[in-house]
Every structure is written in C-alpha cells, then in structure tokens.
Amino acid sequence: MRRLLHTPYEYLALWFGLGLLGIMCILWSPVSFVLLHLLPRKTAGEFGRYMNMFWFRHYLWMLAMSGSCRFDLTALDALRGKGPVLIAPNHPSLIDALLVISRLPNVVCIMKTELRNNFFMRGGARFAQYISNESMREMIRGAGEAIARGDHVLLFPEGSRTTRPPINDITALAGLIARSANVPVQTVLIESTSRFLGKGWSLFRRPEMPMNTCASRMPVLPTTNCQLPVTWYGSTTMMYANSA
C-alpha cells in the first residue's frame, strides 16, 4: 500500500520540480533582459550571477523540502571568497551547473550555445555574462576576462554528460583555458544515487526518490605541467593539452 502511494507522489514531485524551474526561468528571464540594458555592464554581470545563485539555491531548497532530493554541496562553500579558479566537475546530470552555481555568487558558466539561446535560459544567462561554447577563441577570451575580474569559471571538461562514471575522457579545453589565464583547476566530483537527467534519460521519466546528490572537491591542479594526469576515483585521463 505504501509503495502504491509513493509512486503517485514521485510523479507529483517530478512535475513540481520541472514546473517550478520553468516558472522561475520564465519570470526571471524578461526581468533580467530589461536590467541587462539598464545597468552598467560590470554591475549587470555581478548582479546577474548573484541572482542566479539566489534562484538556484532556493530552487534546490524547495526540492529538498518536497522530499524528492537531498543535497550535500557544502564542500563547494570553501571556494566562496577565494581567488579565481577554473571549476571542472564531472557531468552526470543536466542540473549539475545549478548545483555549483547555487553555492557561489561569482560563477561564470561556459555553456552550450543552444542552451544559452534557449527561451527559458537566455535572459538570465546573458545577464550573468555566461560564455557560449560556439567559438574556441571566444571561450578562451571570455574565460580569461572572467578570471581577470576575479570570478570563478565553470566548465564541464568532458564536453557532454558523463556516460562512463565517474568521468568520460576529458577534452583539451580546460587545460587551454588554465594555461592561457594562468589559473589553477579545481576538480569536483558530483555523485548521485540516481541517473536522473543523465545522458539518454527522458525529461519526464520518473526516478526513484529521494535522490541523494553530493559534490566533493578533488585535487587542485596547477598550470605548470601541460600534461598533468588527473586521477579521478579510479579514472585517469589527460586534462592538459600539449602546448604549441
């Protein structure tokens, strides 16, 4: 009987979570679009990034209060107030960027162009001065500008969601940005008890609840060695590309 009642609850929690995120994005997007054109560029970016943290933090809190999810993201709090760093997590779920952004007020996210231009995301992403991945040159330049301002830059170095836990092969982009901006790389491992919104997971497929998600800070990688191997819970790959 308990299981019969739990299944409808899981569907309600799923629709609540998706609907809430959609409503928040729809309400914030036009406001952020207006503010983008009213505020000075520096002020707009800072305020936009802070507000994204504010919205996402409250969104995750509401998911936790609904009983559908449990989050342990406190390890990321140690980065608040620290110097600029390139944050490089694995990417098991579609909401991983929200997890990181929800803890830090000055994160500039490198995101896919189609997401940055998405109706729901466009206003908030542009207001926060997030970087499109359309051009390698522009990604490196934009990340360098953010680092020079003292911001954190969020990049998923796999280039796509994780299909081979704990992490897929890593592209050269993280190393190129780190070397160009002369900034260390803070690796982060995101783990969850559910594959919800992972690669191939339908948006409306019901997961088992509650889902437990944890983010752990792994080693900080210096920029002195362009072929520094990253050992990531049993997965060893190369984050840094050969320099020309």
C-alpha positions as CSV (number, residue, x, y, z in Angstrom):
1,M,0.0,0.0,0.0
2,R,2.8,2.4,0.9
3,R,4.5,1.7,-2.4
4,L,1.2,2.4,-4.3
5,L,1.0,5.8,-2.6
6,H,4.7,6.5,-3.1
7,T,4.6,6.2,-6.9
8,P,1.9,8.9,-7.4
9,Y,3.9,11.1,-5.0
10,E,7.1,10.6,-7.2
11,Y,5.2,11.7,-10.3
12,L,3.9,14.8,-8.5
13,A,7.3,15.6,-7.2
14,L,8.8,15.2,-10.7
15,W,6.2,17.6,-12.2
16,F,6.6,20.0,-9.3
17,G,10.4,20.2,-9.8
18,L,10.2,20.6,-13.6
19,G,7.4,23.1,-13.4
20,L,9.0,25.2,-10.7
21,L,12.2,25.5,-12.6
22,G,10.3,26.5,-15.7
23,I,8.3,29.1,-13.9
24,M,11.3,30.6,-12.2
25,C,13.1,30.9,-15.5
26,I,10.1,32.4,-17.3
27,L,9.6,35.0,-14.6
28,W,13.3,36.0,-14.3
29,S,14.2,36.0,-18.0
30,P,12.3,39.2,-19.0
31,V,13.3,41.0,-15.9
32,S,17.0,40.1,-16.4
33,F,16.7,41.2,-20.1
34,V,15.5,44.6,-19.1
35,L,18.1,45.0,-16.3
36,L,20.8,44.0,-18.8
37,H,20.1,47.1,-20.9
38,L,19.7,49.4,-17.9
39,L,22.7,48.6,-15.7
40,P,26.4,49.2,-16.5
41,R,28.0,46.0,-17.9
42,K,30.1,45.3,-14.8
43,T,27.2,45.8,-12.4
44,A,24.8,43.8,-14.5
45,G,27.2,40.8,-14.6
46,E,27.8,40.8,-10.9
47,F,24.1,41.2,-10.0
48,G,23.1,38.6,-12.6
49,R,25.5,36.0,-11.3
50,Y,24.4,36.7,-7.7
51,M,20.7,36.4,-8.6
52,N,21.3,33.1,-10.4
53,M,22.9,31.8,-7.3
54,F,19.9,33.1,-5.3
55,W,17.3,31.5,-7.5
56,F,19.0,28.1,-7.9
57,R,19.8,27.9,-4.2
58,H,16.1,28.4,-3.3
59,Y,15.1,26.0,-6.1
60,L,17.2,23.2,-4.6
61,W,16.0,24.1,-1.1
62,M,12.4,23.6,-2.3
63,L,13.3,20.3,-3.9
64,A,14.8,19.2,-0.6
65,M,11.7,20.4,1.3
66,S,9.5,18.3,-1.0
67,G,11.4,15.2,0.0
68,S,12.3,14.3,-3.6
69,C,16.0,15.2,-3.3
70,R,18.8,15.5,-0.7
71,F,21.9,17.6,-1.5
72,D,25.3,17.8,0.2
73,L,27.1,20.6,-1.6
74,T,28.8,22.2,1.4
75,A,32.3,21.3,0.1
76,L,31.8,23.9,-2.6
77,D,31.3,26.7,0.0
78,A,35.1,26.7,0.7
79,L,35.6,28.4,-2.7
80,R,33.4,31.4,-1.8
81,G,35.6,34.4,-1.3
82,K,38.7,32.6,-2.7
83,G,40.7,33.8,-5.7
84,P,39.7,32.9,-9.3
85,V,39.8,29.3,-10.3
86,L,38.6,27.1,-13.1
87,I,35.9,24.7,-11.6
88,A,35.9,21.5,-13.6
89,P,33.3,18.9,-12.4
90,N,32.2,15.7,-14.0
91,H,28.7,15.9,-15.6
92,P,26.4,13.1,-14.6
93,S,23.1,15.1,-14.8
94,L,21.5,18.0,-16.6
95,I,21.3,20.0,-13.4
96,D,24.9,19.9,-12.4
97,A,25.6,23.5,-13.3
98,L,22.7,24.5,-11.0
99,L,24.4,22.6,-8.1
100,V,27.6,24.6,-8.5
101,I,26.1,28.0,-9.2
102,S,23.7,27.7,-6.2
103,R,26.7,27.8,-3.8
104,L,28.8,30.6,-5.3
105,P,27.9,34.2,-6.2
106,N,30.5,34.8,-8.9
107,V,30.5,31.8,-11.2
108,V,30.7,32.4,-15.0
109,C,29.5,29.3,-16.7
110,I,30.7,28.1,-20.2
111,M,27.5,26.7,-21.7
112,K,26.3,25.2,-24.9
113,T,25.1,27.8,-27.4
114,E,21.6,26.2,-27.8
115,L,21.1,26.4,-24.0
116,R,22.4,30.0,-23.8
117,N,19.9,30.9,-26.5
118,N,17.1,28.8,-25.1
119,F,13.9,30.7,-24.3
120,F,13.9,29.8,-20.7
121,M,17.7,30.4,-20.1
122,R,18.5,33.3,-22.5
123,G,17.8,36.3,-20.3
124,G,19.4,35.0,-17.1
125,A,22.5,33.6,-19.0
126,R,23.2,36.8,-20.9
127,F,22.6,39.0,-17.8
128,A,25.1,36.9,-15.9
129,Q,27.5,37.1,-18.9
130,Y,27.8,33.4,-19.3
131,I,30.0,32.3,-22.1
132,S,28.8,30.5,-25.2
133,N,30.8,27.4,-26.5
134,E,30.3,28.4,-30.1
135,S,33.9,29.5,-30.7
136,M,37.0,28.1,-29.0
137,R,38.7,31.5,-29.3
138,E,35.8,33.3,-27.7
139,M,35.6,30.7,-24.9
140,I,39.3,31.2,-24.0
141,R,39.0,35.0,-24.3
142,G,35.8,35.2,-22.3
143,A,37.1,32.9,-19.6
144,G,40.3,34.9,-19.4
145,E,38.3,38.1,-18.9
146,A,36.3,36.5,-16.1
147,I,39.4,35.2,-14.4
148,A,41.0,38.7,-14.6
149,R,37.9,40.1,-12.8
150,G,38.4,37.6,-10.0
151,D,35.5,35.4,-11.0
152,H,35.3,31.6,-11.0
153,V,34.7,29.9,-14.3
154,L,32.6,26.8,-14.5
155,L,33.5,24.3,-17.3
156,F,32.5,20.7,-17.8
157,P,35.7,19.3,-19.3
158,E,34.1,16.2,-20.7
159,G,32.2,18.4,-23.2
160,S,29.0,16.4,-22.6
161,R,27.2,14.5,-19.8
162,T,29.0,11.6,-18.3
163,T,28.3,8.2,-19.8
164,R,31.1,6.2,-18.2
165,P,31.2,7.0,-14.5
166,P,32.9,8.6,-12.8
167,I,34.1,10.6,-15.8
168,N,34.5,10.4,-19.5
169,D,37.6,11.3,-21.5
170,I,38.4,14.9,-20.9
171,T,38.9,17.4,-23.7
172,A,41.8,19.8,-24.0
173,L,39.7,22.9,-23.4
174,A,40.2,23.0,-19.6
175,G,44.0,22.9,-20.0
176,L,44.0,25.5,-22.7
177,I,42.0,28.0,-20.6
178,A,44.0,27.2,-17.5
179,R,47.3,27.9,-19.3
180,S,46.0,30.9,-21.1
181,A,44.6,32.6,-17.9
182,N,47.4,31.2,-15.7
183,V,44.8,29.9,-13.2
184,P,44.5,26.6,-11.3
185,V,41.9,24.0,-11.9
186,Q,39.6,22.9,-9.1
187,T,38.3,19.5,-9.9
188,V,34.9,18.5,-8.5
189,L,33.3,15.1,-8.3
190,I,29.5,15.0,-8.4
191,E,27.9,11.7,-7.3
192,S,24.2,10.8,-7.1
193,T,22.2,7.7,-6.2
194,S,20.1,8.3,-9.4
195,R,20.8,8.6,-13.1
196,F,18.0,11.2,-13.3
197,L,18.5,13.6,-16.3
198,G,21.7,11.8,-17.2
199,K,22.6,11.1,-20.9
200,G,19.6,9.4,-22.5
201,W,17.2,9.9,-19.6
202,S,13.9,11.3,-20.7
203,L,12.9,14.5,-19.1
204,F,9.6,13.1,-17.9
205,R,10.8,9.6,-16.8
206,R,10.1,9.1,-13.1
207,P,13.2,8.4,-10.9
208,E,13.3,6.6,-7.6
209,M,13.0,9.1,-4.8
210,P,14.5,10.5,-2.7
211,M,17.6,11.2,-4.8
212,N,20.9,11.9,-2.9
213,T,23.5,14.1,-4.6
214,C,26.9,15.0,-3.2
215,A,29.6,17.3,-4.6
216,S,33.2,16.7,-3.4
217,R,36.2,18.9,-4.1
218,M,39.1,16.9,-5.5
219,P,42.7,18.0,-6.0
220,V,43.5,21.5,-7.3
221,L,45.6,21.2,-10.4
222,P,48.4,23.7,-11.1
223,T,49.1,25.1,-14.6
224,T,52.8,24.4,-14.6
225,N,52.6,21.0,-16.3
226,C,50.6,20.9,-19.6
227,Q,50.3,17.1,-19.4
228,L,49.3,16.7,-15.7
229,P,47.4,13.5,-15.3
230,V,44.1,13.6,-13.3
231,T,43.3,10.6,-11.2
232,W,39.6,10.8,-10.5
233,Y,38.3,7.9,-8.3
234,G,40.0,5.3,-10.5
235,S,39.7,7.2,-13.8
236,T,43.0,8.6,-15.1
237,T,42.9,10.8,-18.2
238,M,44.7,13.9,-19.5
239,M,43.2,17.3,-18.8
240,Y,46.0,19.3,-20.3
241,A,46.7,19.6,-24.0
242,N,50.2,19.8,-25.5
243,S,51.1,23.4,-25.8
244,A,52.1,24.6,-29.3
